[in-house]
Amino acid sequence: MKLVIVESPKKCDTIGRYLGHDYKVMASQGHIRDLSMRGKGGLGIDVDGGFVPNFVVASGKQKIINELSRAAKKADEVILATDPDREGEAISWHLAQVLGLPLETTKRLRFHEITKPALLEAIDNPSTINMDLVNSQETRRMYDRIIGFKLSSLLQRTIKSKSAGRVQSVTLRMIVDNDKEIKDFKPEEYWTLDIVLDINGTKVTATLDKIDGKTAAIHNKEEAEALLKRVADSYHVASLTKTKKRVPSKLPFTTSTMQQEAYNRFKFSTSMTQSIAQKLYEGLEVNGEHVGLITYMRTDSTRLSDNFYYNHAKPFILETYGDEYLGNIKFGKKQERIQDAHEAIRPTGTHRTPEIVAKYVSEREAKLYKLIYDRALASVMADKVEEVTTVVFEENGLSFKTVGTRTLFKGYEAIYGEFEDDDTKLLPLIEEDKIYNRVETKNEQKFTKAPARYTEARVVKMMEEKGIGRPSTYASTIKLLVAHGYVTSKGGVLTPTETGTLTTVVMEDCFPAIVSYDYTAKMESQLDEIEEGKLKKLDAMNGFYGPFIKELEVASEKISKRNPLTEEPVGVCPDCGSPLVTKKSRYGTFIACSNYPTCHYVQKEPSNAKLTGELCPECGKPLVIRKDKKSGKEFIACSGFPKCRYIKNIDGTEAPKKEAATPEQYVKPCPKCKTGHLVLKHGKKVDFLGCTNFPKCRHHEWLTEKKK
């Protein structure tokens, strides 16, 4: 019996069925080891010894390791078949280390789709663990641990932010910059001018294009009114041009473009899209067969295999649509940061059409599968052909333009049409040099709009363009920012919180390199170079660590000088005399001492106290203005209440003091504190006996008529 180890338990049944009874398939359930939190700074890295990581068994994984170890001892051979990326390669290496498997001879399977042909091909062509990939992942993990621990610790001590990181901090900066751009935006006035012409009984709208031969621009009402006086009752056709336009289909999906399109079409969050894609890749039950429906869903490649084109897509298109609809495989521009380790995301076969699959899966799974299926096939179909008609109407020096389009040949839209915006605008028959009457004029005041808030899809696109993170981290980074309270996501629209904005302001001030796009992109490029064997792990770590620690030292001194208060003082702490400030937690806002953690005072209710600038004549603490809850009148009191009960009127005159109870008023000793006495007190509705040591002792007894 041969043991095959994969990552996800959901793959076990499918892969086991394909491989047969001679194989047993088990899952590691993700990473089994991670960096420890021992050593200098709790990094789990021997920095002085050449950046040697100290790995320990991850929480909750010892039981899984024990089960895999027992199975490995009984097996004739152990084969590693984790995911085909850096993380998967690292998991295979950790499994080999824990199970005592020789790296030189242990078979490593790589397959990009969970289908029988793909698995059998992988079995017939095994490889071994790629240590360049492992070193790249290990370097990435050490980068993130050092930056995350060092920065997070500093921010937690100073501004109480939860965490910072190599990818999350620069992503947060993008969202905060967008928010600032929106807040700083000042709208500018402009006007539009349209005319509606009667073209053989059909109303056609044309927009002002040029004024006396110059590009039209109407800045205010006065200019608009002046132009209205020049609008004629009829217009002649000054020019009419028709051109054919070929519109190519889009490339097949990468992780980024899939997440963007799923949001645009279905409003799926990035994490939801990735979760659904994971299920489609690992396999679902379709017509009695558990099968992987799409290829590996973490990829930045737009490449399709020859096998898919010639054995699946081409026969399907020819049979379903005909020769004229068949195109060629498209190749995207090879960008600097594209790894191209896997194919684009595509269906594992064309015979499982979206209509068939929809009968066996959930609605969301069916939607995403159809999007992936149609996009992949459309990418190898013929171009759409359009006829674009441009008409210019002129009179009195004013030129109005209208554009119409009609589809001459659908091409790829035969399958992908429902996912394309229909911009078709058919025009009636218009004759050149002919005159047409104006039936309506539309003159409208408008204002330029602020930039739109970033959506999750937009942030993913920018992360990809700027080289921040990798396909496997796009969704998880956004999810982490939301979880830490740095941004909110409502309907996929991202807005930074005050905490997120403050964190970015401090990071840009004290760690400008960390939140720069070039810094993060450079680190990603170095990881790629390690993966390709062009850069050594130790060289990368040495080049990073020294400059980072120096910057950290400078920033630590700089950040310690910053005012840690994020709000204006709202009062004075009665325990230590430090300012009270408004703070935030997951449960809302509250008022607490700014001297935390030395002082732990937290006010139960929002303070209405204002500093007067005077000191209490009895205890020396600051006097504040308070408001009586019952009457609403203001008065001056000691901030040391309840220890000090000094008060005076708002005009500065002494307020009458309540006389302390005399022994003649004592009813009986307090049974709770033993040192005070119960005296008669008058409540709003009833009288009662209360302790003279109030508020330290709150013992009271209600009075019945008999007791009175």
BELTAPE-V377905 format. One line per field, one symbol per residue. ss: DSSP state (~ for helix, > for strand, _ for the rest). burial: # if it has 24 or more other C-alpha atoms within 12 Angstrom, else .. A space follows every 50 residues. Layout:
ss = ???
burial = ???
This chain:
ss = _>>>>>___~~~~~~~~~~___>>>>>_____>>>____~~~__>>____ _>>_>>>____~~~~~~~~~~~~~__>>>>_____~~~~~~~~~~~~~~_ ______>>_______~~~~~~~~~__>___~~~~~~~~~~~~~~~~~~~~ ~~~~~~~~_________~~~~~~~~~~~~~~~~~____>>>>>>>>>>>_ _>>>>>>>>>>__>>__>__~~~~~~~~_____>>>>>>>>>>>>>>___ __>_~~~~~~~~~~~~___~~~~~~~~~~~~~_>>>__>>>__>______ _____~~~~~~~~~~~~~~~__~~~>__________________>_>___ ___~~~~_____~~~~~~~~~~~~~~~~__>__>>>>>>>>>>>>__>>> >>>>>>>>>___~~~~~~~_____>_________>>>>>>>>>>>>>___ ____>~~~~~~~~~~~_______~~~~~~~~~~___>>>>__>>>>_~~~ ~~~~~~~~~~______~~~~~~~~~~~~~~~_____~~~~~~~~~~~~~~ ~~~~~~~~~~__________>>______>>>>>>>__>>>>>>_______ _>>______>>>>>>______>>>>>>______>>>>>________>>>_ ___>________~~~__>>_______>>>>>>____>>>>>________> >>______
burial = .#######.#######.##...##############......###.#... #.###........##..##.##....####################.##. #.#..###########.##..##...######################## #####..#######################..........#########. ...########....#.#.....#..##..##.#######.......### ##############.#####################...########### #####..##..######...#...######......############## .###..#..##..################################.#### #######..#######..##......#..#....####..#.#....... ..############.#################.######..######### ########.########.#############...####.##..##..#.. ##..##..#....####.###############.......######.... ###...#####....#....######........#######...###... ................#..#.....######.......######....## #.......
